[in-house]
Amino acid sequence: MTDFDLLVLGSGPGGQRAAIAAAKLGRRVAIVDRRDMVGGVCINTGTIPSKTLREAVLYLTGLNQRELYGQSYRVKDEITVADLGMRTQHVIGREIDVIRSQLARNHVTLLQGTGRFLEPNTIGVSNGAERETKVTADRIVIATGTTPARPATVEFDERTVIDSDGILHLDRVPETMVVVGAGVIGIEYASMFAALGTKVTVVERREGMLEFCDLEIVEALKYHLRDLAVTFRFGESVASVERMPGGAITVLESGKRIPADTVMYSAGRQGMTGALGLEAAGLTADRRGRIKVDENYRTEVPHVYAVGDVIGFPSLAATSMEQGRLAAHHACGEPVEEILDLQPIGIYTIPEISFVGRTEDALTEAKIPFEVGVSRYRELARGQIIGDSYGMLKLLVSPEDRTLLGVHVFGTGATELVHIGQTVMGCGGTVDYLVNAVFNYPTLAESYKVAALDATNKMRHIARLTR
């Protein structure tokens, strides 16, 4: 008899949900993670710290209130790393307490240490102080997450040249910063430090950024970041980084030299599978440390599953949670619905972006006709109240059956607002529901009705002309 029915490697969003789901089904469950990493990368160095940092930046800089009180308005003139870290550490501590409580309440055994495969059904758990403990399980879920990828040609010193994990350990807010990589993480941090007053330069080898987002919204974001003094160097690659006393010079292949106090690399993520001893289980990972799985999150070894960032796209905490739950049900032989195709994307830049469904470019390429309905926050009473004159919500509507093909939001509360459109789309609703629904006034949610009316008025005009 094995020690556990299900053992999970990693306590991040995917691992935590897998463990609790299996426990709810009456299985004997254990979860393995280091004492200082309960909650995984998400809680300790990734999602939660970065989003908490963003809230601290917005509050302390008074950025959202400047529309009302003037461009010089600030809650605190000299913002320090300690100011930002205090709120971040508070939230991290509370979230860890919540996770520990959930695991204990569901009788999930927490094995503190690092785990590695000794045999296909045997995991060695080591906490560094004692000899390795052997634990056996019928089913194993790998949810070890990822770590920032570091180019081999770059010498990181955790102070001047850092990755996204190093942001939390800066000793001061830099006056100048170079962000290498215009992906989601790079742009999120670029916008935060720009809001703090840091002169940020973003270097990206591609010709644009966030290419999976709506083009109009990306252009709006770039406009606002430039307004915060962000400089973009698209189509440029970094040749080297020369560290100097008090900073570094980023040398581009084009010959440009960019001095900065701090250089932050955002070069993607690397799966944390190198120390798992995958070969002992008959598994392999690709060069990015990712593990291949089927539609049920099962690996090539039938009793081993993998979920979350370690399996690659979309690498979001929200999807990782659902993957963990579904993998646990499948591993326990319990029926469960498949994950829905409509998954929202949230990007916590300043201002934030969120969308669900397809973009205008994707629909055009697929030759699918659509009508656009737009609502701008400046036309809403709530937009005026909160001082957001730049926000917008865009609906992409099918003129054939009036269903929603995509919802794109830019501005305050975007990641919250998108779920209204997601629900309408998921339930097969049409734009007419939004036209006829009553929304609280004054709210930002009212933007759905305004955008829906805009789209239906356009479709009505076309119908009138073609009679």
Secondary structure as GFF3:
##gff-version 3
##sequence-region A 1 467
A	DSSP	beta_strand	4	9	.	.	.	ID=ss1
A	DSSP	alpha_helix	13	24	.	.	.	ID=ss2
A	DSSP	beta_strand	29	33	.	.	.	ID=ss3
A	DSSP	three_ten_helix	35	37	.	.	.	ID=ss4
A	DSSP	alpha_helix	40	44	.	.	.	ID=ss5
A	DSSP	alpha_helix	47	61	.	.	.	ID=ss6
A	DSSP	three_ten_helix	63	65	.	.	.	ID=ss7
A	DSSP	alpha_helix	66	69	.	.	.	ID=ss8
A	DSSP	alpha_helix	81	105	.	.	.	ID=ss9
A	DSSP	beta_strand	109	112	.	.	.	ID=ss10
A	DSSP	beta_strand	114	119	.	.	.	ID=ss11
A	DSSP	beta_strand	122	126	.	.	.	ID=ss12
A	DSSP	beta_strand	133	142	.	.	.	ID=ss13
A	DSSP	beta_strand	146	148	.	.	.	ID=ss14
A	DSSP	beta_strand	161	163	.	.	.	ID=ss15
A	DSSP	three_ten_helix	164	169	.	.	.	ID=ss16
A	DSSP	beta_strand	176	180	.	.	.	ID=ss17
A	DSSP	alpha_helix	184	195	.	.	.	ID=ss18
A	DSSP	beta_strand	199	204	.	.	.	ID=ss19
A	DSSP	alpha_helix	215	227	.	.	.	ID=ss20
A	DSSP	beta_strand	231	234	.	.	.	ID=ss21
A	DSSP	beta_strand	238	244	.	.	.	ID=ss22
A	DSSP	beta_strand	247	252	.	.	.	ID=ss23
A	DSSP	beta_strand	257	260	.	.	.	ID=ss24
A	DSSP	beta_strand	262	265	.	.	.	ID=ss25
A	DSSP	beta_strand	269	271	.	.	.	ID=ss26
A	DSSP	three_ten_helix	278	281	.	.	.	ID=ss27
A	DSSP	beta_strand	304	306	.	.	.	ID=ss28
A	DSSP	three_ten_helix	308	311	.	.	.	ID=ss29
A	DSSP	alpha_helix	317	331	.	.	.	ID=ss30
A	DSSP	beta_strand	345	347	.	.	.	ID=ss31
A	DSSP	beta_strand	353	357	.	.	.	ID=ss32
A	DSSP	alpha_helix	360	365	.	.	.	ID=ss33
A	DSSP	beta_strand	371	376	.	.	.	ID=ss34
A	DSSP	three_ten_helix	377	379	.	.	.	ID=ss35
A	DSSP	alpha_helix	381	386	.	.	.	ID=ss36
A	DSSP	beta_strand	392	397	.	.	.	ID=ss37
A	DSSP	beta_strand	404	410	.	.	.	ID=ss38
A	DSSP	alpha_helix	414	426	.	.	.	ID=ss39
A	DSSP	alpha_helix	431	436	.	.	.	ID=ss40
A	DSSP	alpha_helix	447	465	.	.	.	ID=ss41
###
